[in-house]
Amino acid sequence: MKLHKRQEEILDVLAKKKFQTVSSLAKQFFSSEATIRRDLTQLEKRGDVERVNGGAFYVKDAHLERPISVTNLDNGDKKAIVAALALDYISENQIIFLDSSSTCFYLAQKLSYFNNLTIVTNGLLTAHMLSEETNNRIFSTGGEVYSKRSSVNGYHALRYIEEHNADLLFLSCKGINTHGITDLTESEALVKKSFHKKTAKTILLVDSSKFSTAFFCEALTLNQIDVLITDAKLPLDLEKACLENDIEVILPAE
C-alpha cells in the first residue's frame, strides 16, 4: 500500500511524539478531522499505528504485538544482565508478583535456584515455564488472554490481584522518563497499577533501550518505584529524578 505524502508526514510526527490526537493532527496538517481519521485508518492497516478513541499512537517499532517468544530476543543480553542483578532481592519463602514482560520472563528462568517461593503472574508463558522448571507454587491471574503478548489482563485479572498480597513486585515497561513508566495499552498499565497496590516493594527491571521514552498509557509514577535495576548508566535527568524520588538504582559492576 503506497502512502499519500500527508500520511507519510503524519507517520513522521507520530514516530517522534509517540501519540497525537486527531484534532491536533488536523490542525498541524490543515485538514479536517474526518480526513485525518481516514489517514490513520490506512496507517493502522499497515501496522504502523494503533488507533484509540480520539487519536493514535506509533507502534511500528514497538514490537508489543509480536509473540513474546520473539520479543524475548530483543536486547536479550541487556535483559539477562538486569535479571541476574534482580536475584539479590529474592530469598526463599517470599511471595512474588511478576508481570508478563519479556524482561520478567528472563528473571523467571532463574527462579529454579530458589525453593518455597509463591509466584503470581499474568504472563502465560512465564507461568508455564515456572511450573515446568521450578518446584515453587505458581499462580496465574484469571482474565482475558492476549495471545500474542502471552498475557492475561482485564477485569478478572485485576480482581484476582486485589485479593492477594506480595513481598516483591518485579515489572518492566515500554518506556521510562522523568515522569514515570509507560506502556502501549491501558490493559497492561492497569495490571501493573494493581500489582503495585498489593505489594510491599516495587522493583522495576528496565534495559537501557527504554530510557527517555514515553508511550500512551501511564503505568506508575517514579515515586511509586522503590528499586530500579538496569544495564547502563541513566541519562542525567533520569538519574536526578530517581535521586529526588529516593529510588535505589542498581547497575552492573564496572
C-alpha positions as CSV (number, residue, x, y, z in Angstrom):
1,M,0.0,0.0,0.0
2,K,1.6,3.3,-1.1
3,L,1.3,6.1,1.4
4,H,0.0,9.5,0.5
5,K,2.5,12.3,1.3
6,R,0.4,13.6,4.1
7,Q,0.2,10.1,5.6
8,E,4.0,9.8,5.5
9,E,4.2,13.2,7.3
10,I,1.7,12.1,9.9
11,L,3.7,8.9,10.5
12,D,6.8,11.0,10.9
13,V,5.1,13.1,13.6
14,L,3.8,10.0,15.4
15,A,7.3,8.4,15.3
16,K,8.6,11.5,17.2
17,K,5.7,12.2,19.5
18,K,4.5,8.6,20.0
19,F,0.9,9.8,20.5
20,Q,-1.2,12.5,18.9
21,T,-4.9,13.4,19.0
22,V,-7.0,13.6,15.8
23,S,-7.7,17.3,16.5
24,S,-4.0,18.1,16.9
25,L,-3.1,16.3,13.7
26,A,-5.9,18.1,11.9
27,K,-4.6,21.5,13.0
28,Q,-1.0,20.6,12.1
29,F,-1.9,19.4,8.6
30,F,-4.7,22.0,7.9
31,S,-7.1,19.1,7.3
32,S,-10.5,18.0,8.6
33,E,-10.7,15.5,11.4
34,A,-12.5,13.2,9.0
35,T,-9.6,13.3,6.6
36,I,-7.1,12.6,9.4
37,R,-9.2,9.6,10.7
38,R,-9.1,8.1,7.1
39,D,-5.3,8.6,7.1
40,L,-5.0,6.9,10.4
41,T,-7.1,4.0,9.3
42,Q,-4.7,3.5,6.3
43,L,-1.7,3.6,8.6
44,E,-3.3,1.2,11.1
45,K,-3.9,-1.3,8.3
46,R,-0.2,-1.2,7.5
47,G,0.5,-1.9,11.2
48,D,2.3,1.4,11.7
49,V,-0.1,2.9,14.2
50,E,-2.8,1.8,16.6
51,R,-5.9,3.9,16.8
52,V,-7.6,4.7,20.1
53,N,-10.6,6.9,20.9
54,G,-9.6,10.4,19.8
55,G,-6.2,9.7,18.5
56,A,-3.5,7.2,17.6
57,F,-0.1,6.1,18.8
58,Y,3.0,4.8,17.0
59,V,3.6,1.1,17.1
60,K,5.7,0.4,14.0
61,D,8.9,-0.3,16.0
62,A,7.3,-1.1,19.4
63,H,7.1,-4.9,18.9
64,L,4.4,-5.2,21.5
65,E,2.1,-7.2,19.2
66,R,4.7,-9.7,18.2
67,P,4.7,-13.0,20.1
68,I,6.7,-12.9,23.4
69,S,8.8,-15.8,22.1
70,V,10.1,-13.2,19.5
71,T,10.3,-10.2,21.8
72,N,12.4,-12.2,24.2
73,L,15.1,-11.9,21.7
74,D,15.1,-8.1,21.7
75,N,18.0,-6.8,23.7
76,G,18.4,-10.2,25.2
77,D,21.9,-9.6,26.5
78,K,20.7,-6.5,28.4
79,K,17.7,-8.3,29.8
80,A,19.9,-11.1,31.1
81,I,22.1,-8.7,32.9
82,V,19.1,-7.0,34.5
83,A,17.6,-10.3,35.5
84,A,20.8,-11.5,37.1
85,L,21.0,-8.3,39.3
86,A,17.5,-8.8,40.4
87,L,18.3,-12.1,42.1
88,D,19.9,-10.4,45.0
89,Y,16.4,-9.2,46.2
90,I,15.0,-12.7,46.3
91,S,15.1,-15.1,49.2
92,E,13.1,-18.3,50.0
93,N,9.6,-18.2,51.3
94,Q,8.8,-14.9,49.6
95,I,5.6,-14.1,47.7
96,I,6.4,-12.5,44.4
97,F,4.4,-10.8,41.7
98,L,5.8,-10.9,38.1
99,D,4.3,-9.1,35.2
100,S,4.0,-10.5,31.7
101,S,7.0,-8.6,30.3
102,S,9.8,-10.4,28.5
103,T,12.3,-9.0,31.0
104,C,10.5,-10.7,33.8
105,F,10.5,-13.9,31.8
106,Y,14.3,-13.7,31.8
107,L,14.1,-13.4,35.6
108,A,11.6,-16.2,35.9
109,Q,14.1,-18.5,34.1
110,K,16.5,-18.0,37.0
111,L,14.0,-18.8,39.8
112,S,14.7,-22.5,39.8
113,Y,17.6,-21.6,42.1
114,F,15.0,-20.9,44.9
115,N,12.6,-23.1,46.8
116,N,9.4,-22.3,48.6
117,L,8.5,-19.2,46.6
118,T,4.9,-18.3,45.9
119,I,4.8,-16.6,42.5
120,V,1.8,-14.8,40.9
121,T,2.0,-13.7,37.3
122,N,-0.3,-12.5,34.5
123,G,2.2,-14.0,32.0
124,L,1.0,-17.2,30.4
125,L,4.4,-18.2,29.0
126,T,6.0,-17.2,32.3
127,A,3.6,-19.3,34.4
128,H,4.0,-22.3,32.1
129,M,7.8,-22.2,32.2
130,L,7.8,-21.8,36.0
131,S,5.5,-24.7,36.5
132,E,7.8,-26.9,34.4
133,E,11.2,-25.8,35.6
134,T,10.7,-25.0,39.3
135,N,9.3,-26.5,42.5
136,N,7.7,-23.3,43.6
137,R,4.0,-22.5,44.0
138,I,2.8,-20.8,40.8
139,F,-0.5,-18.9,40.3
140,S,-1.8,-17.3,37.2
141,T,-4.3,-14.4,37.3
142,G,-7.6,-15.0,35.6
143,G,-8.9,-12.8,32.8
144,E,-8.8,-12.1,29.1
145,V,-6.0,-13.9,27.2
146,Y,-3.9,-11.7,24.9
147,S,-2.3,-14.4,22.9
148,K,0.5,-12.6,21.1
149,R,1.6,-10.9,24.3
150,S,1.2,-14.2,26.2
151,S,-0.6,-12.2,29.0
152,V,-3.8,-12.3,30.9
153,N,-5.4,-8.9,31.6
154,G,-8.8,-7.3,32.1
155,Y,-11.4,-7.1,34.9
156,H,-10.9,-10.6,36.3
157,A,-7.1,-10.3,36.4
158,L,-7.5,-7.1,38.4
159,R,-10.0,-8.7,40.8
160,Y,-7.6,-11.7,41.3
161,I,-4.7,-9.4,42.1
162,E,-6.7,-7.3,44.5
163,E,-7.4,-10.4,46.6
164,H,-3.7,-11.2,47.2
165,N,-0.6,-9.6,48.6
166,A,3.2,-9.9,47.8
167,D,6.6,-9.1,49.3
168,L,8.0,-8.1,45.9
169,L,6.7,-6.9,42.6
170,F,9.1,-7.3,39.6
171,L,7.8,-5.5,36.5
172,S,9.1,-3.8,33.3
173,C,7.7,-1.3,30.9
174,K,7.7,0.0,27.4
175,G,9.3,3.4,28.3
176,I,10.7,5.3,31.2
177,N,11.3,9.0,31.7
178,T,11.4,11.6,34.5
179,H,7.6,11.3,35.0
180,G,7.4,7.5,35.3
181,I,6.9,4.4,33.3
182,T,4.5,3.9,30.4
183,D,3.1,1.1,28.2
184,L,1.2,1.0,24.9
185,T,-2.1,-0.4,26.2
186,E,-4.3,0.5,29.1
187,S,-4.9,-3.2,30.0
188,E,-1.1,-3.7,30.6
189,A,-0.8,-0.4,32.6
190,L,-3.8,-1.3,34.8
191,V,-2.4,-4.7,35.8
192,K,0.9,-3.0,36.8
193,K,-1.0,-0.5,38.9
194,S,-3.0,-3.3,40.6
195,F,0.2,-5.3,41.3
196,H,1.8,-2.2,42.8
197,K,-1.1,-1.5,45.2
198,K,-0.8,-5.0,46.7
199,T,3.0,-5.3,47.2
200,A,5.4,-4.2,49.8
201,K,8.3,-3.3,47.4
202,T,8.2,-2.5,43.7
203,I,11.3,-3.3,41.6
204,L,11.5,-2.1,38.1
205,L,13.6,-4.1,35.6
206,V,14.3,-1.9,32.6
207,D,17.1,-2.2,30.0
208,S,18.7,1.0,28.6
209,S,16.7,0.9,25.3
210,K,13.7,2.1,27.3
211,F,15.4,5.3,28.6
212,S,13.8,8.7,27.9
213,T,10.8,7.4,26.1
214,A,7.1,7.7,26.8
215,F,4.1,5.8,25.4
216,F,0.4,6.2,25.6
217,C,-0.6,4.8,29.0
218,E,1.0,5.7,32.3
219,A,1.6,2.7,34.5
220,L,3.4,4.1,37.5
221,T,4.9,7.4,38.5
222,L,8.6,7.4,39.6
223,N,7.7,7.9,43.3
224,Q,5.9,4.5,43.2
225,I,9.1,2.7,42.4
226,D,11.4,1.5,45.2
227,V,14.3,0.0,43.1
228,L,15.3,0.4,39.5
229,I,17.6,-2.2,38.0
230,T,19.2,-1.6,34.6
231,D,22.2,-2.4,32.5
232,A,23.7,1.0,31.9
233,K,24.1,4.4,33.5
234,L,20.9,6.5,33.5
235,P,20.6,9.8,31.5
236,L,21.4,12.7,33.8
237,D,17.8,14.0,34.0
238,L,16.5,10.5,34.9
239,E,19.3,9.9,37.4
240,K,18.4,13.2,39.1
241,A,14.7,12.3,39.1
242,C,15.5,8.9,40.7
243,L,17.6,10.6,43.4
244,E,14.8,13.1,44.1
245,N,12.3,10.2,44.5
246,D,14.6,8.2,46.7
247,I,14.8,5.3,44.2
248,E,17.6,2.8,44.7
249,V,19.4,2.4,41.3
250,I,21.2,-0.9,40.7
251,L,23.8,-1.0,37.8
252,P,26.3,-3.8,36.8
253,A,29.7,-3.6,38.5
254,E,32.2,-1.8,36.3
